[in-house]
Amino acid sequence: MEWGIRCGAGKMTSARAVMLKCAATNVAYMRASPAGQQGYGALVKLYQSIAGASLNCAREWADDNSCPPHQPAVDAFWWAVAVWAVRFTTDVVGWAAPPREGLLLQEVQEVFTRPHIEFANWLRPVLQKDRVSAYPFVTAWPPNPGLMILAHDIAWTWKTIRLTARWGLGAHLKELPAFGQALLLMRRLKRGPRDPVANAFLGSDLVFFRRLFRHFDFSPELRGVLDRFLAAADVQTGQD
């Protein structure tokens, strides 16, 4: 995966506008996260702090200002999201779109993943040698949309923790309880939708994805692929 993708001014302006919407959607999602009702209060507090700082950064990016000071966890969060955007959409399109997989992958990478990478790279420029793209593909998991979503939740959470530790653990020592809760949450998510905590997170994810995807100018064909994937996951919520 290429970091720091160069693009024209029009595309950059569009990326800034869409990522501002995404950051605002993320703030709303974190306020309504089921984690707070499931005993993960410290984790929710950390994510809400990251979401608020991210929205402030996205506003500055949209206004073409310099990047404001922020905690390393914000960088870790968005680089993990950028990598997730590549891997998750690859799995979704691979699940739903053959034999049109190649063309739709090109579209989703241009429309969806590029803005995420641009924003993450503005927050913290990285080089290919930094290996922030290391992340497990989830295609080895059962081709069940609900399980795929939870598997990516686990991979993304672990990625965020590792990047935070690499880039600024000292600045986040007070957040150790939140990191401990994140590890406990990952164990629950591994159990799949039969686990009530995992099931609640899956349902919350589906609401979030539908809101998130509205911000992007997908073709009718790609939007149909995403809708079919989410509908299949919705049906499987609470099932094996």
Rosetta blueprint (number, residue, H / E / L):
1 M L
2 E L
3 W L
4 G L
5 I L
6 R L
7 C L
8 G L
9 A H
10 G H
11 K H
12 M H
13 T H
14 S H
15 A H
16 R H
17 A H
18 V H
19 M H
20 L H
21 K H
22 C H
23 A H
24 A H
25 T H
26 N H
27 V H
28 A H
29 Y H
30 M H
31 R H
32 A L
33 S L
34 P H
35 A H
36 G H
37 Q H
38 Q H
39 G L
40 Y L
41 G H
42 A H
43 L H
44 V H
45 K H
46 L H
47 Y H
48 Q H
49 S H
50 I H
51 A H
52 G H
53 A H
54 S H
55 L H
56 N H
57 C H
58 A H
59 R H
60 E H
61 W H
62 A H
63 D L
64 D L
65 N L
66 S L
67 C L
68 P L
69 P L
70 H L
71 Q L
72 P H
73 A H
74 V H
75 D H
76 A H
77 F H
78 W H
79 W H
80 A H
81 V H
82 A H
83 V H
84 W H
85 A H
86 V H
87 R H
88 F H
89 T H
90 T H
91 D H
92 V H
93 V H
94 G H
95 W H
96 A H
97 A L
98 P L
99 P L
100 R L
101 E H
102 G H
103 L H
104 L H
105 L H
106 Q H
107 E H
108 V H
109 Q H
110 E H
111 V H
112 F H
113 T H
114 R H
115 P H
116 H H
117 I H
118 E H
119 F H
120 A H
121 N H
122 W H
123 L H
124 R L
125 P L
126 V L
127 L L
128 Q H
129 K H
130 D H
131 R L
132 V L
133 S L
134 A L
135 Y L
136 P L
137 F L
138 V L
139 T L
140 A L
141 W L
142 P L
143 P L
144 N L
145 P H
146 G H
147 L H
148 M H
149 I H
150 L H
151 A H
152 H H
153 D H
154 I H
155 A H
156 W H
157 T H
158 W H
159 K H
160 T H
161 I H
162 R H
163 L H
164 T H
165 A H
166 R H
167 W H
168 G H
169 L H
170 G H
171 A H
172 H H
173 L H
174 K H
175 E H
176 L H
177 P H
178 A H
179 F H
180 G H
181 Q H
182 A H
183 L H
184 L H
185 L H
186 M H
187 R H
188 R H
189 L H
190 K L
191 R L
192 G L
193 P L
194 R L
195 D L
196 P H
197 V H
198 A H
199 N H
200 A H
201 F H
202 L H
203 G H
204 S H
205 D H
206 L H
207 V H
208 F H
209 F H
210 R H
211 R H
212 L H
213 F H
214 R L
215 H L
216 F L
217 D L
218 F L
219 S L
220 P H
221 E H
222 L H
223 R H
224 G H
225 V H
226 L H
227 D H
228 R H
229 F H
230 L H
231 A H
232 A H
233 A H
234 D H
235 V H
236 Q H
237 T L
238 G L
239 Q L
240 D L
